[in-house]
Amino acid sequence: MGIVPNQATSLPENRPSRKWSGRAIIGITFVCIVSTLSIRFYAEPRLTIGKFVDQDLRSPKTLLATDIEATKQAQEQAKQQVVPIYRSNPEMDANSLKHLEELLRVGDNLRLSSGNLPYVDRKILSDEVQQYLRRVSDSVWEQLQDKAYRLASNPNNQASAIPINKEQDISALAIIELSLYKLNAPSQDYQNLINKITEVRRAYAMTQEKVAQGPAMFRDRLLEMTNEQWENNKKLIRHSLVELQTSGVVIGLPDQILQSRLTNLRNLPTNEEHRAMAISLLSSTVKPNLTIDYVGTTERAIKASESVQTQKIFIKTGDLIVKGGEKITERQFVILDELQMTQRQLNLMGLSLMVGSTAIAFGIFGYANRRWQYFLKVKLHIKDFCNLGIICTGNAIATVLMAPHMIFFVPLASMGLIIGSFYSSRLALLITCLTSALLGIAISADLVALMPVLIGTIIAAAITDRPLTRSHLAATGLLVAVIQAAVYIAITLIGGTTPPILILLTALKYASGGMISAIVALGAIPYLEHISYALTPFRLAELANLDRPLLRRLVTETPGTFQHTLFVANLAEAAARELGADTTLVRTGTLYHDIGKTLKPEYFIENQMGQTNPHDILNDPWLSAKIVKDHVSGGIKLAQKHHLPEMLQAFIPEHQGTITISYFYCQAKNRSDYVIESEFRYAGPIPQSRETGIVMLADACEAALRSLGTETTLEAAKNLLMQIFKARWDDGQLQDCSLTWEDLDRIAPVFIKVWQERNHGRIKYPHLAEKLDPSGSALPEHLCTPKGLDTLAEQNTIPKTIALK
């Protein structure tokens, strides 16, 4: 990362103030973190829960104190009195109806196979007689036919005079109805009746065997119903099942209660046998369709518990609170604390531990920032220290305020997400681990509850390494949510004392904490970007948009410089990728590095487009050098006017460093022996980061690569680049940017590869094609026809014009 661009003459004056500003920010952050994390040590009670007292502790005054045990009992009682919330299950209702329809379909099939009742006209035989004739034995059936025949053959015709009474013996009634039909109907119709009854008897006997093996509720009932009774019963049974399901059946309902509810249904048949069959059908088909909504019930219980008023106990002066030699209970501690008898005082040992631990953490961070910059892939500036201080202090305050009751909602993972987005995952992991250790000391009593949050925070920091899209942070927040919930479940299952439903609810709360962390990070980053020197890839991508005012001006007013900028950006981005530098920063910074040329574009050769060079008209190398140098100072003023972030402003002076404007310097030396070289050098500073150093090299090599011909060998091209690199190296331009000579040796082949991709060779078309079509996209037909295929070409009627791409 670059530094804030300043004039070289002003840098020495600013260094002491910048140094002390950095120390002040670190000191303020140290005080804020220590003050926040040491809250519990400011007034820590000496008499705590579980501590023995050596003498009786009596109340020094009359007080209405809180009875914590009575309050807990009242809360528990309120939980137990909560009416459970049930949730209906439409799938179970559908399954019950489906099962009932299947049983009714079985009944339909059995009745159909037995011959539906009535099977003959009721005017001939009554329903009771038809039922009787189906089930009597063959011998009885023969006797009935014989008696009916004899009765009908009575010469006195007494059968017609016998009154039909359905209350009399059913067999006698059957004889009378058969004999009457024989007397009044033709002999053929009577024989058809006998045949029909015989056929039905046979089918009935066969169906009885199936019924005996089928559902129990159909035995002795199903076949004795008439068609009207059966259809009516089916309708009533369906209505009863719907009525039962509407009122709901709870899982685990005792059979006695279920049978009582079935018996009391309003839509059951009135006939006792039919009613019994309906109840049996419903018993076998109805399923529990109400399940307890454990989440809703638990939430209702929690609300009921929270609504319980705090129970009070009246303490009079001199009442014994704790007897000497006993341990202080939680109830006694609350009373003692309200009586101000817990001897609260400053815990110097705990405060010293917190101060020492924080100092060690700051020392580790400071050492890492000085010695491990290359490993951490970051060079921090004053504004970065301020940014980190705000992030760490904010998370510390949130953790202390939300512990212990809302500790699962702490958005601590946002710290890793934000720092990883601004700097690197390594720095985020270092700061997160140090902060987690301090938080563990600060709230050690709730360390187990904080553990899922700490683990989620560390993982978020480890996988967030300057993501290119904001959706990456959202996805990381989702992953942190899953991890925090899983860690909590694992810890709780090891303990094995928490109810499953409470585990689920708390796990969901930890998961929501992970999602909140992503939301906090996405919301805080845009504001922190105005404080921090570093920029996130999201902001860099926004600044690289060519519709930005400065870049739009570069495109429209200096097209030559814009083309030069694009080539330099391609070179620098490829080199940054090779060295593991920040490619997004390099590309965006390169787009702005020559923005100052928009002030006087005609004085730079790439914008002259064959017109007269204004420097030839000036004929003053000193003035020309000043104009060329002004593109740096003017670029800085433009960037500051348009509020370009300081990290990108650094590319404007650092890409030129303090190199000499050699062309005009040589002209000046040819005209005078008294030439001051500093007048022909840029003001600087030299590159302060690998990114700005890479852009300097790419800018220096751009013109040289353009001058190479296509016949240039790779070895010659690399030698030329290494000469340019050596010139910058020997001039001391790269001494502050962490680039090594080995890095330069790796960059040269990358530059050459980009140059080759830009200047790839083309097919050399025949001279005649250039006359016909200078683009070479079309050739004469005879030049496109292979030898030996002339005859085939003549026979083919398709045009032979070939477009070559």
FIRO-706365 format. One record per residue (C-alpha): x, z, y. Coordinates in steps of 0.1 Angstrom, whole numbers, plus 5000, padded with zeros to 4 digits. Layout:
# residues N
X;Z;Y
...
***
This chain:
# residues 805
5000;5000;5000
5012;4992;5035
5015;5015;5064
4997;5016;5097
5012;4987;5118
5030;4999;5149
5057;4985;5171
5091;4992;5158
5100;5010;5190
5071;5034;5187
5077;5044;5151
5104;5070;5157
5082;5087;5183
5053;5089;5160
5070;5101;5129
5072;5138;5138
5035;5138;5149
5025;5120;5118
5045;5144;5097
5029;5174;5112
4994;5158;5111
4998;5154;5073
5009;5190;5069
4980;5202;5090
4955;5183;5068
4971;5197;5036
4970;5232;5051
4934;5230;5061
4925;5216;5027
4944;5244;5010
4925;5271;5031
4891;5255;5024
4896;5253;4987
4910;5288;4984
4882;5302;5005
4856;5284;4985
4869;5293;4950
4876;5329;4959
4840;5338;4969
4835;5361;4939
4867;5380;4947
4856;5390;4983
4832;5418;4972
4837;5423;4935
4821;5455;4921
4843;5480;4904
4814;5494;4883
4803;5464;4862
4781;5459;4831
4796;5475;4800
4820;5499;4819
4821;5536;4810
4814;5561;4837
4831;5595;4836
4803;5614;4854
4766;5613;4861
4755;5588;4886
4724;5599;4906
4704;5582;4933
4714;5593;4968
4681;5581;4982
4645;5571;4974
4642;5534;4966
4619;5509;4951
4645;5492;4928
4643;5461;4907
4637;5468;4870
4655;5438;4854
4645;5447;4818
4608;5451;4827
4610;5418;4845
4625;5400;4815
4598;5415;4792
4571;5403;4816
4586;5369;4817
4589;5367;4779
4553;5378;4776
4542;5351;4801
4560;5325;4780
4543;5337;4748
4508;5335;4764
4512;5299;4775
4487;5276;4758
4506;5249;4740
4503;5213;4753
4492;5188;4727
4497;5151;4726
4474;5128;4707
4488;5102;4683
4468;5070;4683
4488;5057;4653
4475;5086;4632
4439;5078;4643
4443;5042;4633
4458;5051;4599
4428;5075;4592
4403;5048;4601
4421;5023;4580
4422;5046;4550
4385;5053;4554
4377;5016;4555
4397;5011;4523
4377;5038;4505
4344;5024;4517
4355;4989;4506
4362;5004;4471
4326;5018;4472
4312;4984;4482
4330;4968;4453
4318;4994;4428
4282;4991;4439
4284;4953;4438
4298;4953;4402
4270;4977;4391
4242;4956;4406
4230;4969;4439
4200;4992;4441
4172;4980;4442
4180;4952;4418
4143;4941;4416
4115;4941;4440
4102;4976;4449
4066;4963;4444
4074;4959;4407
4095;4990;4401
4101;5020;4423
4137;5031;4432
4135;5061;4410
4124;5040;4380
4151;5015;4387
4177;5042;4388
4163;5057;4356
4162;5025;4336
4199;5017;4345
4213;5049;4330
4191;5056;4299
4206;5049;4265
4198;5017;4246
4175;5036;4221
4155;5051;4249
4153;5017;4266
4139;5002;4235
4114;5030;4231
4103;5025;4267
4098;4988;4262
4077;4994;4230
4055;5021;4247
4049;4998;4277
4040;4969;4254
4015;4991;4234
4000;5005;4265
3995;4971;4280
3980;4959;4247
3953;4986;4247
3920;4968;4245
3904;4993;4267
3930;4985;4293
3935;5022;4302
3969;5015;4319
3952;5001;4350
3931;5032;4353
3960;5056;4351
3970;5068;4386
4007;5065;4395
4021;5098;4405
4058;5098;4413
4060;5135;4408
4053;5132;4371
4078;5127;4343
4101;5098;4353
4100;5082;4318
4062;5082;4318
4063;5067;4353
4086;5039;4340
4062;5031;4311
4032;5029;4334
4051;5006;4360
4063;4983;4332
4029;4981;4315
4012;4974;4348
4036;4946;4356
4030;4932;4321
3993;4932;4326
3993;4917;4360
4022;4892;4358
4027;4861;4337
4044;4867;4304
4075;4847;4315
4079;4869;4346
4077;4900;4325
4104;4886;4302
4126;4878;4332
4122;4914;4344
4133;4927;4310
4163;4904;4310
4172;4914;4345
4171;4951;4336
4191;4945;4305
4218;4926;4325
4219;4954;4352
4222;4981;4325
4252;4963;4310
4269;4960;4344
4261;4996;4352
4276;5009;4320
4308;4990;4327
4310;5002;4363
4305;5038;4352
4339;5036;4335
4355;5024;4367
4338;5051;4387
4351;5077;4363
4387;5066;4370
4382;5060;4408
4379;5084;4437
4363;5117;4428
4338;5117;4457
4321;5085;4443
4313;5100;4409
4276;5108;4402
4267;5098;4438
4277;5064;4448
4257;5043;4423
4225;5063;4428
4221;5053;4464
4200;5025;4476
4216;4998;4498
4199;5012;4529
4212;5047;4521
4247;5035;4515
4249;5015;4547
4234;5043;4567
4259;5068;4551
4289;5045;4559
4278;5044;4596
4274;5082;4598
4308;5087;4581
4326;5064;4606
4309;5082;4635
4319;5116;4621
4355;5106;4617
4356;5094;4653
4340;5126;4664
4365;5146;4645
4395;5126;4659
4382;5129;4694
4381;5166;4692
4416;5165;4677
4432;5179;4645
4463;5200;4649
4492;5198;4625
4492;5229;4602
4455;5235;4606
4443;5257;4577
4421;5240;4551
4393;5266;4556
4391;5259;4593
4392;5221;4586
4364;5224;4561
4343;5245;4585
4347;5218;4612
4337;5191;4587
4306;5210;4576
4295;5214;4612
4298;5178;4623
4266;5165;4639
4266;5130;4624
4267;5139;4587
4238;5127;4563
4210;5151;4557
4208;5146;4520
4229;5173;4503
4245;5149;4478
4252;5123;4504
4265;5150;4527
4289;5163;4501
4302;5128;4495
4307;5122;4532
4326;5155;4536
4348;5145;4506
4355;5111;4522
4364;5127;4555
4386;5153;4539
4407;5127;4522
4410;5104;4552
4414;5127;4583
4450;5133;4594
4464;5156;4621
4465;5136;4653
4476;5162;4677
4513;5172;4679
4527;5199;4702
4544;5185;4733
4574;5208;4731
4590;5195;4763
4558;5200;4783
4550;5233;4767
4585;5246;4774
4583;5235;4810
4550;5252;4813
4565;5284;4798
4594;5282;4822
4571;5279;4851
4550;5308;4839
4582;5328;4835
4594;5320;4870
4560;5328;4885
4562;5364;4872
4568;5388;4900
4599;5410;4899
4590;5443;4884
4599;5473;4904
4608;5509;4895
4604;5539;4919
4637;5558;4922
4637;5592;4939
4666;5611;4954
4686;5628;4927
4672;5608;4898
4697;5602;4871
4708;5565;4869
4737;5566;4844
4747;5595;4823
4784;5604;4822
4803;5589;4793
4779;5561;4788
4782;5523;4794
4765;5507;4823
4736;5484;4812
4724;5454;4830
4693;5473;4842
4714;5502;4855
4738;5478;4872
4711;5461;4892
4697;5495;4903
4732;5508;4912
4739;5476;4931
4708;5479;4952
4717;5515;4959
4752;5502;4970
4769;5524;4943
4788;5496;4925
4818;5501;4948
4822;5465;4958
4855;5457;4974
4881;5430;4978
4897;5420;4945
4933;5415;4957
4945;5407;4922
4918;5380;4917
4924;5366;4952
4961;5365;4946
4956;5347;4913
4934;5321;4931
4959;5316;4959
4988;5313;4935
4970;5289;4912
4960;5267;4942
4995;5268;4955
5009;5257;4921
4983;5229;4919
4992;5217;4954
5029;5219;4945
5024;5198;4914
5004;5172;4934
5031;5171;4962
5059;5166;4936
5039;5139;4919
5032;5122;4952
5069;5122;4961
5085;5114;4927
5059;5096;4907
5045;5071;4933
5054;5042;4910
5037;5058;4880
5006;5068;4900
5005;5033;4915
4997;5046;4949
5014;5055;4982
4993;5079;5001
4990;5081;5039
4977;5107;5063
4941;5094;5061
4943;5094;5023
4952;5131;5024
4922;5137;5046
4900;5117;5022
4912;5136;4991
4908;5169;5009
4871;5161;5017
4864;5150;4981
4880;5180;4965
4866;5206;4989
4831;5190;4987
4831;5192;4949
4845;5228;4949
4817;5239;4973
4790;5221;4952
4803;5238;4920
4804;5273;4934
4770;5270;4950
4753;5256;4919
4768;5279;4894
4756;5294;4872
4719;5285;4871
4722;5248;4882
4757;5242;4868
4745;5212;4847
4735;5193;4878
4770;5196;4894
4781;5160;4903
4817;5169;4896
4823;5135;4879
4819;5118;4913
4853;5131;4922
4870;5110;4894
4848;5080;4902
4856;5081;4939
4893;5087;4936
4897;5061;4909
4879;5036;4930
4901;5042;4961
4935;5047;4944
4940;5046;4906
4929;5062;4874
4962;5080;4871
4959;5097;4905
4922;5105;4898
4932;5120;4864
4959;5142;4880
4937;5155;4908
4907;5160;4884
4928;5180;4859
4942;5202;4887
4908;5208;4902
4892;5215;4869
4918;5242;4862
4911;5259;4895
4873;5258;4889
4879;5273;4855
4896;5303;4871
4871;5305;4899
4840;5307;4876
4855;5319;4844
4823;5338;4835
4805;5305;4832
4833;5284;4818
4814;5275;4786
4785;5262;4806
4809;5243;4829
4829;5228;4800
4807;5197;4794
4809;5189;4832
4847;5192;4832
4851;5170;4801
4828;5144;4817
4847;5145;4849
4881;5140;4832
4868;5110;4812
4852;5095;4843
4886;5098;4861
4905;5083;4831
4884;5051;4829
4879;5044;4866
4908;5023;4878
4898;5004;4909
4867;4987;4894
4858;4954;4909
4821;4959;4910
4798;4988;4919
4779;4983;4886
4810;4996;4868
4805;5029;4885
4768;5029;4875
4778;5022;4839
4805;5049;4840
4779;5074;4853
4757;5065;4823
4786;5071;4799
4794;5104;4816
4757;5114;4812
4759;5107;4774
4792;5125;4770
4781;5156;4789
4749;5159;4769
4769;5154;4736
4795;5180;4745
4768;5205;4753
4750;5199;4721
4782;5202;4701
4791;5235;4718
4756;5249;4713
4754;5239;4677
4787;5257;4670
4772;5288;4686
4739;5284;4666
4717;5307;4686
4697;5284;4709
4663;5269;4699
4664;5232;4694
4639;5224;4721
4659;5243;4746
4690;5225;4735
4673;5192;4741
4660;5201;4776
4694;5214;4787
4712;5184;4773
4689;5162;4794
4699;5182;4824
4736;5177;4817
4728;5140;4813
4711;5139;4846
4742;5155;4861
4762;5125;4850
4737;5101;4866
4737;5121;4898
4775;5118;4899
4773;5080;4899
4747;5081;4926
4767;5105;4948
4799;5083;4943
4781;5051;4952
4765;5067;4983
4797;5085;4995
4822;5056;4991
4809;5035;5021
4813;5066;5044
4847;5076;5030
4860;5041;5035
4859;5048;5072
4881;5079;5067
4905;5067;5041
4935;5044;5047
4930;5029;5012
4902;5005;5005
4881;5001;4974
4879;4966;4957
4843;4965;4968
4853;4967;5005
4881;4942;5000
4858;4917;4984
4835;4920;5014
4863;4915;5038
4875;4884;5019
4843;4866;5027
4851;4835;5047
4820;4841;5068
4837;4871;5084
4843;4864;5121
4881;4864;5120
4883;4842;5088
4856;4818;5101
4877;4814;5132
4908;4808;5111
4890;4781;5091
4875;4762;5121
4902;4765;5148
4934;4764;5126
4927;4743;5095
4964;4737;5088
4971;4774;5089
4941;4780;5067
4954;4756;5040
4988;4774;5043
4971;4807;5039
4952;4796;5008
4985;4784;4991
5003;4817;5001
4973;4837;4987
4975;4818;4954
5012;4825;4951
5010;4861;4961
4980;4869;4939
4997;4854;4908
5029;4874;4916
5009;4906;4921
4992;4901;4887
5026;4896;4871
5040;4928;4885
5008;4949;4881
5002;4952;4918
4968;4952;4935
4957;4916;4933
4925;4922;4953
4944;4938;4981
4971;4911;4981
4946;4882;4983
4925;4898;5011
4956;4909;5030
4970;4874;5028
4939;4859;5042
4945;4879;5074
4983;4877;5076
4984;4848;5100
4952;4854;5120
4973;4856;5152
4979;4819;5151
4943;4813;5162
4954;4824;5197
4977;4794;5202
4973;4771;5171
4989;4741;5187
5023;4758;5187
5025;4759;5149
5035;4728;5131
5008;4729;5104
4981;4726;5131
4997;4698;5151
4984;4670;5129
5010;4644;5141
5006;4653;5178
5034;4661;5202
5051;4694;5195
5045;4717;5225
5079;4734;5219
5096;4700;5227
5078;4700;5261
5088;4737;5267
5124;4730;5258
5131;4768;5260
5140;4785;5227
5136;4819;5242
5100;4812;5253
5093;4794;5220
5105;4824;5200
5084;4847;5221
5053;4825;5214
5060;4825;5177
5065;4863;5177
5033;4868;5196
5013;4855;5166
5021;4889;5151
5013;4911;5180
4983;4890;5189
4971;4892;5153
4973;4930;5154
4952;4931;5186
4926;4907;5171
4924;4928;5140
4920;4960;5160
4894;4944;5182
4874;4934;5151
4879;4968;5135
4899;4955;5105
4910;4983;5083
4946;4995;5089
4956;4987;5053
4949;4950;5060
4964;4952;5095
4997;4962;5078
5000;4927;5063
5002;4911;5098
5036;4925;5109
5050;4933;5075
5048;4898;5061
5074;4888;5087
5093;4921;5087
5122;4919;5111
5135;4884;5100
5151;4861;5125
5133;4830;5139
5164;4810;5129
5153;4776;5143
5150;4787;5179
5179;4812;5175
5202;4783;5165
5189;4763;5195
5197;4792;5218
5232;4796;5204
5239;4759;5210
5229;4764;5247
5246;4797;5254
5273;4820;5241
5254;4851;5252
5225;4852;5229
5210;4886;5217
5198;4882;5181
5172;4909;5185
5153;4887;5209
5148;4863;5181
5137;4888;5155
5102;4899;5147
5094;4935;5157
5085;4946;5122
5082;4969;5104
5097;4956;5072
5073;4956;5041
5064;4992;5031
5046;4983;4999
5050;4960;4970
5019;4941;4981
5032;4933;5016
5066;4925;5001
5051;4900;4977
5032;4883;5006
5065;4881;5026
5082;4863;4997
5052;4840;4991
5050;4831;5028
5088;4823;5028
5086;4801;4997
5054;4782;5007
5072;4756;5029
5101;4753;5004
5077;4746;4975
5058;4720;4995
5090;4702;5002
5098;4698;4965
5092;4664;4949
5076;4659;4915
5109;4649;4900
5124;4683;4909
5136;4702;4878
5124;4737;4870
5160;4750;4872
5165;4735;4907
5132;4749;4919
5140;4784;4907
5175;4782;4922
5159;4773;4956
5135;4803;4954
5162;4827;4943
5182;4817;4974
5153;4825;4996
5148;4858;4978
5185;4866;4982
5183;4859;5019
5155;4884;5023
5172;4909;5000
5205;4907;5019
5187;4910;5052
5173;4944;5041
5137;4932;5043
5128;4945;5008
5145;4979;5008
5113;4999;5015
5087;4981;4993
5098;4992;4958
5106;4957;4947
5137;4954;4924
5158;4924;4918
5143;4922;4883
5109;4919;4900
5121;4890;4921
5134;4873;4889
5099;4876;4874
5082;4863;4905
5102;4830;4908
5087;4814;4876
5052;4825;4887
5056;4808;4920
5069;4776;4903
5039;4776;4879
5014;4779;4908
5033;4751;4926
5031;4729;4894
4994;4735;4890
4988;4725;4926
5010;4694;4925
5002;4681;4890
5011;4645;4884
4985;4617;4883
4982;4585;4863
5000;4556;4880
4975;4528;4880
4985;4491;4881
4992;4476;4914
4963;4453;4911
4939;4482;4908
4951;4496;4941
4941;4464;4958
4907;4464;4941
4900;4501;4944
4926;4523;4961
4913;4553;4944
4921;4538;4910
4886;4546;4896
4880;4510;4884
4902;4484;4868
4897;4447;4861
4880;4440;4828
4908;4421;4813
4933;4450;4819
4910;4473;4800
4906;4452;4769
4931;4460;4741
4950;4431;4726
4934;4415;4695
4899;4424;4706
4892;4394;4729
4868;4378;4705
4848;4410;4701
4847;4414;4739
4832;4379;4743
4805;4387;4718
4796;4420;4735
4770;4416;4762
4776;4451;4777
4796;4452;4810
4832;4462;4804
4838;4481;4837
4856;4513;4828
4856;4544;4850
4888;4563;4847
4888;4600;4856
***
